[in-house]
Amino acid sequence: TKRATFVGEETGGAYNGTVAGIYKNYKLPNTQLKVRMGLMQIEAPYKQKPDGFGIKPDVEILPTIQHRQQNIDPELQWVLNKLGKAE
């Protein structure tokens, strides 16, 4: 609908729908790993092809390990620069 600009990396999940809503907690029998799983299918009002991808950004920005280690957020910096509010 062109009402937003997505900046950063592709999201997880899928654009056309995801499993969320009500969650169930499981403990895996062999590893004892605790997992939370969504039990409801939630779908987007508009469908996109191909299915099976998250939301792909309009402006892709891939942070590096150095960004994360130095607490630098290049996505937020891009947004603030675009809005003219950078420090």
Secondary structure in CASP SS format (residue, H / E / C, confidence):
PFRMAT SS
TARGET T0000
AUTHOR 0000-0000-0000
METHOD secondary structure of the structure
MODEL  1
T C 1.00
K C 1.00
R C 1.00
A C 1.00
T C 1.00
F C 1.00
V E 1.00
G E 1.00
E C 1.00
E C 1.00
T C 1.00
G C 1.00
G C 1.00
A E 1.00
Y C 1.00
N C 1.00
G E 1.00
T E 1.00
V E 1.00
A E 1.00
G E 1.00
I E 1.00
Y E 1.00
K E 1.00
N E 1.00
Y E 1.00
K E 1.00
L C 1.00
P C 1.00
N C 1.00
T C 1.00
Q C 1.00
L C 1.00
K E 1.00
V E 1.00
R E 1.00
M E 1.00
G E 1.00
L E 1.00
M E 1.00
Q E 1.00
I E 1.00
E E 1.00
A C 1.00
P C 1.00
Y C 1.00
K C 1.00
Q C 1.00
K C 1.00
P C 1.00
D C 1.00
G C 1.00
F C 1.00
G C 1.00
I C 1.00
K C 1.00
P C 1.00
D C 1.00
V E 1.00
E E 1.00
I C 1.00
L C 1.00
P C 1.00
T C 1.00
I H 1.00
Q H 1.00
H H 1.00
R H 1.00
Q H 1.00
Q C 1.00
N C 1.00
I C 1.00
D C 1.00
P H 1.00
E H 1.00
L H 1.00
Q H 1.00
W H 1.00
V H 1.00
L H 1.00
N H 1.00
K H 1.00
L H 1.00
G C 1.00
K C 1.00
A C 1.00
E C 1.00
END
